[in-house]
Amino acid sequence: MLSSPAEPRTISLALCVEKSKCLIWANGKGKRLRGNRRCLINRAGVDKSSVSATSMTESPNNRTGTSPATSSQTNSPNHWRGVVDPLREASREAPVPTTPVIDDVHAPPSWSLGEFRLRPLRLADSTAWHAYLSDPRVTEHTSFPDLDLPAVQAMVSRQLNGYATATSCRWALVDPTDTLIGTCGLSNWSLPHAHAELVYDLHPVFWGRGLMRAAAHRILRWAFDVARFNRVHAFVMTSNAPSIRMLEALAFLREGTLHQFRVARGTARDFHVYARLRA
């Protein structure tokens, strides 16, 4: 019995490799591709080194299970509109990233954000940072552990060491009185692979004002245009809706979900991975 038109149908693929052409079949329809390229479609159970085919799903255009290459609709000019060509996608030339140029990380730049400012962290910022990291609202959807003041002071010291060793760079977001109200920056640098992780946190009094988005936007400009990182990614707990909205507003794309990726105060939690590329 055939399924009704409203029901989704499984797409099956069949593959034929000849001397100078490759034919892909999907839902009983086919398309010729130029060149003598070997097909790399394993999702359909196709052996990429031999001539093989999967069984075709029954469809209105191929109910007999015969070769869809005989379909009279194959040559229709609109036949393949909207269908992803996996060979073309696989053959796209990948960018060749350059090693990031980190000339000013020993003295990170400062930037104005209206009445607020991004500047390098100082050890004296530890007290203000600890004050809002002690608020459960801030750490609820993060992997921050419970932190006392000495632990936060050690965090600041690690950030200052990151400046010196060119392994990370985290800025202090400060108010008009130069008091720390948040942090934002790039950690876990891999200079050979030209990528870094975006990290951030903000005092809840300043939530909903777009401050962290503005801070992250400025730091991303530095990361891509000055330091020349090729990729910046972020790990965000799947329950952290405001953070997800901010990343998507900054043109980050969700690449997947890492299950039980980090332990948050004794519980293994799932995290989405988001990324943005320079090009």
Secondary structure, 3 states (H helix, E strand, C coil): CCCCCCCCCCCCEEEEECCCCEEEEECCEEEEECCCCCCCCCCCCCCCCCCEECCCCCCCCCCCCCCHHHCCCCCCCCCCCCCCCHHHHHHCCCCCCCCCCCCCCCCCCCEEECCEEEEECCHHHHHHHHHHHCCHHHHCCCCCCCCCHHHHHHHHHHHHHHHHHCCCEEEEEECCCCCEEEEEEEEEEECCCCEEEEEEEECHHHCCCCHHHHHHHHHHHHHHHHCCCCEEEEEEECCCHHHHHHHHHCCCEEEEEEEEEEEECCEEEEEEEEEEECC
